[in-house]
Amino acid sequence: MEQPLIVTAAVIRKENSILIAQRYVKTDHSLKWEFPGGKLEMDETPEQCLAREIKEELNLQTEVADIFKVVYHEYPGKKILLLCYLCNDLGGEPKALDCQDFKWIDIDSLDQYDFVEADLPIVEKIQRIGHEIFKIDQ
C-alpha cells in the first residue's frame, strides 16, 4: 500500500483574523484557497516544517502551538496526511513569496472562499468552534 505524503498546514491567528493563502495558477488546485504549509522534509518535525514553509511562502514569523486537526485525503494519484496546527503570528510584513495571494479574514467569511478539498474538514472545525479558536492555547 502506498504511504500518504505527510504535509502540514497552519491556522495562523492574529487578533480576530486568520490567514489563508491562494495557490498559484499553474499548480494543482489552481487559485484555490488553503491554509499555508507544505511537505514535511526528511529529518524535520512538523513544527519545524511549518515555521520554514510559512517563512518561505509568506515571510512571516510564527509560533506553532498545538495540533488542531488531522486529515487523511485521497486526491487522484496522491494520498496525503495533513497535520494542521494552530499558530500565532509573531510579526513581520507578510508577502506573497510562494503563493498567488493571501488574506487575513474573519472566520465568519470562510464560506466565501473556494478551499482545496483536503482543507474543508479544517474549515468545518473552525466554523463549529467559532471565535473560541482565538482563545485556544492563548
C-alpha positions in Angstrom: 0.0 0.0 0.0 1.3 3.4 -0.9 2.1 5.6 2.1 0.5 9.0 2.1 2.6 12.2 1.7 2.8 14.0 5.0 2.0 17.7 4.7 1.5 20.4 7.3 -0.9 23.4 7.4 -1.2 26.4 9.7 -4.2 28.2 11.0 -2.4 31.4 11.8 -4.2 33.7 14.2 -3.7 37.4 14.5 -6.2 39.4 16.7 -9.6 38.2 15.4 -8.4 37.1 12.0 -6.9 34.0 10.4 -4.6 33.9 7.4 -5.4 32.0 4.2 -3.3 31.7 1.0 -4.2 31.2 -2.6 -2.4 28.7 -4.8 -0.6 29.7 -7.9 -2.3 29.5 -11.3 0.0 26.8 -12.7 -0.2 24.4 -9.8 -2.5 21.6 -8.7 -5.8 23.2 -7.4 -5.1 26.4 -9.3 -6.3 29.6 -7.5 -8.0 27.7 -4.7 -7.5 28.8 -1.1 -5.8 26.9 1.6 -4.2 27.1 5.0 -0.5 27.7 4.3 2.1 25.0 4.9 3.8 22.3 2.9 5.6 19.0 2.6 7.5 17.6 5.5 11.1 17.1 4.6 13.5 14.4 5.9 14.7 14.9 9.5 12.2 17.7 10.1 9.5 17.9 12.7 6.0 19.1 11.6 6.5 22.2 13.7 9.9 22.9 12.0 8.3 22.3 8.6 5.5 24.8 9.3 7.9 27.5 10.6 10.1 27.0 7.5 7.2 26.9 5.0 5.4 30.0 6.4 8.7 31.9 6.2 9.3 30.8 2.6 5.8 31.3 1.4 4.8 34.5 3.3 7.8 35.9 5.1 6.0 35.6 8.4 7.4 34.5 11.8 5.0 32.2 13.6 4.7 30.4 16.9 3.5 26.9 16.3 1.0 25.9 19.0 -1.0 22.6 19.3 -2.2 20.3 16.6 -5.7 21.3 15.5 -6.9 18.8 13.0 -5.5 15.7 11.2 -7.0 15.0 7.8 -6.4 12.0 5.5 -7.4 12.8 2.0 -7.1 11.0 -1.4 -6.7 13.1 -4.5 -6.5 11.4 -7.8 -3.0 9.9 -7.9 -2.0 11.2 -4.5 -2.8 10.4 -0.8 -2.0 12.9 1.9 -1.9 13.0 5.6 -2.4 16.7 6.6 -1.3 17.8 10.0 -2.9 21.2 10.8 -1.6 23.2 13.7 -2.8 26.4 15.4 -0.2 29.1 15.0 0.2 32.6 16.3 1.5 35.5 14.2 4.7 36.8 15.7 5.0 39.8 13.3 6.6 40.7 10.1 5.1 42.2 7.0 3.6 39.3 5.1 4.4 39.0 1.4 3.1 36.5 -1.2 6.5 35.0 -1.9 5.4 31.5 -2.9 1.7 31.8 -3.4 -0.6 33.8 -5.6 -2.2 35.9 -2.8 -3.0 35.8 0.9 -5.6 37.4 3.1 -6.3 38.0 6.8 -10.0 37.1 7.1 -12.7 36.9 9.7 -13.7 33.3 10.3 -17.3 34.2 9.5 -16.3 34.8 5.9 -14.8 31.3 5.3 -17.7 30.3 3.1 -16.8 33.0 0.6 -13.6 31.2 -0.4 -13.1 28.1 -2.6 -10.8 25.9 -0.5 -8.8 22.8 -1.6 -10.7 19.6 -0.7 -8.3 18.5 2.0 -8.7 21.7 3.9 -12.5 21.5 4.1 -12.6 19.5 7.3 -10.4 22.3 8.9 -12.8 24.9 7.7 -15.7 22.9 9.2 -14.0 22.6 12.5 -13.2 26.3 12.6 -16.8 27.1 11.8 -18.0 24.7 14.5 -15.9 26.1 17.3 -16.2 29.7 16.1 -14.4 32.5 17.8 -13.2 30.2 20.6 -10.4 29.4 18.2 -8.7 32.6 19.3 -8.7 31.5 22.9 -7.2 28.1 22.5 -3.6 28.0 23.7 -3.5 31.7 24.4 
